[in-house]
């Protein structure tokens, strides 16, 4: 395998420091994932996200002149997610009937009167508010206290 910028590899976490994690790569090489490249959210303690011996997918983001390999876990995940989104988009394109139904619905809405649109909006709004209230009650346990 050729280590090149942009390549994605499966590696194993070999060491964890306060500033990043070291990952072993194919061909006996290793690279470092900086703490800022572990997750899309803020990482205060890298041990919350990684453990030694864990298998991870990493993307090579830089190879400097000294031969050090900089890796990113979050960019590897973004790449995988974008590929999945493209696959789903291709699947959606194979279903033209769904797209036709949506255009028919939009034509029906344009023929509706203002009062009809307002009724639809109010019904949808009330339904959403009821869902929100139900979820908040469930989270806070409000119904159990009564």
QUIHUJO-V22004 format. One record per pair of residues at least 24 apart in sequence whose C-alpha atoms are under 8 Angstrom apart, sorted by the first residue. I is the first residue (numbers start at 1). GAP is how many residues later the second one is. Records with the same first field share a line. If there is no record, write none. Layout:
I=GAP ; GAP
This chain:
1=25 ; 26
3=57
4=56 ; 59
5=54 ; 55 ; 56 ; 57 ; 58
6=53 ; 54 ; 55
7=52 ; 53
8=49 ; 50 ; 51 ; 52 ; 68
9=48 ; 49 ; 50
10=45 ; 46 ; 47 ; 48
11=44 ; 45 ; 46 ; 47
12=40 ; 41 ; 42 ; 43 ; 44
13=37 ; 38 ; 39 ; 40 ; 41 ; 42 ; 43
14=38 ; 39
15=37
16=30 ; 31 ; 35 ; 36
17=29
18=27 ; 28
19=27
20=26
21=25
30=39
31=37 ; 38 ; 39 ; 40
32=37 ; 38 ; 39
33=37 ; 38 ; 39 ; 40
34=36 ; 37 ; 38
37=34 ; 35 ; 36 ; 37 ; 38
38=34 ; 35 ; 36
39=34 ; 35
40=34
